């Protein structure tokens, strides 16, 4: 951990630092800020291994990482022994906003399933609080169910906007072949942690149902609270059934963006993989 997290600080910062250390210990990693050129080079190589970008669409370079680190941005690595297995990069927003934008975070395939991502996120929370930052924002693909559960149920971030094709066409090994829709979330660092977790969607009417081949279609739903399902494994669909994956993109976009445009709010993510949406008078 960085020296910053060891300094005496207000209780909220101290507790967040303890949470971060405990999460790193459970994941079996050490987490530290990266600023030396060899560390940043290793971070770039890990980025390439996780995202598999093509030569024309490289989102990170050693030079960008160097500049972000020098400017006081959040450039952090998770180490299993001497091996870099996780990376998280954030940019400071407009000073008056008191917000950090978490741009990228990833874990090497061999370290996944050990909660390294959670350890990185809790380190980021402690770092932000110690830096006087009150919230963190980031985007994620709303079709990726495990990420929605992690961000909304496990961390307690709250959706703020649906961003249609936010990055335009992407050609890396994760996003290639699909529109880059993203859900923007904000994480209030003053909120209690951990949050309540996944919610129950029993009896909540869905806005989407599936045909026999797994293709979703919209259905009318009445009531103050509605559910928007997600596919169980959209990455598999992109590879094996791209037409079905594209249909899920359009259906979830129509449901979530349509509801949010009326003033509704996404209030949670269910154990069954559904966004729960409270309509305007109940948001």
Number of C-alpha atoms within 10 A of each C-alpha: 17 14 8 14 21 12 12 10 14 10 9 15 23 18 14 23 26 17 19 25 21 14 22 25 14 13 21 18 27 22 24 16 22 23 17 10 13 11 17 23 18 18 27 19 16 20 24 18 15 18 17 17 20 13 8 8 12 15 14 16 16 17 13 13 22 19 13 18 21 13 11 11 20 24 25 26 28 30 18 16 10 9 11 21 23 27 27 23 22 22 20 19 16 10 9 6 11 15 22 25 19 21 14 17 18 21 24 16 11 8 17 14 10 15 17 29 23 18 26 28 19 22 28 24 25 25 21 22 23 22 13 11 20 18 20 24 21 19 22 18 18 22 24 16 21 12 14 25 22 17 24 25 21 18 19 24 25 20 22 15 18 21 18 14 13 13 11 11 14 18 18 19 14 14 17 14 16 17 18 19 22 20 21 18 20 21 21 17 21 11 12 10 13 11 13 13 17 19 17 14 20 9 9 18 18 22 21 21 15 14 8 7 8 15 18 23 15 15 12 8 14 11 10 15 22 24 26 24 25 22 22 14 13 20 16 12 17 18 12 11 15 16 13 18 25 17 15 24 22 15 22 24 20 14 20 23 17 13 18 20 12 10 13 20 22 23 18 27 27 22 14 16 22 24 27 24 25 21 20 15 8 12 13
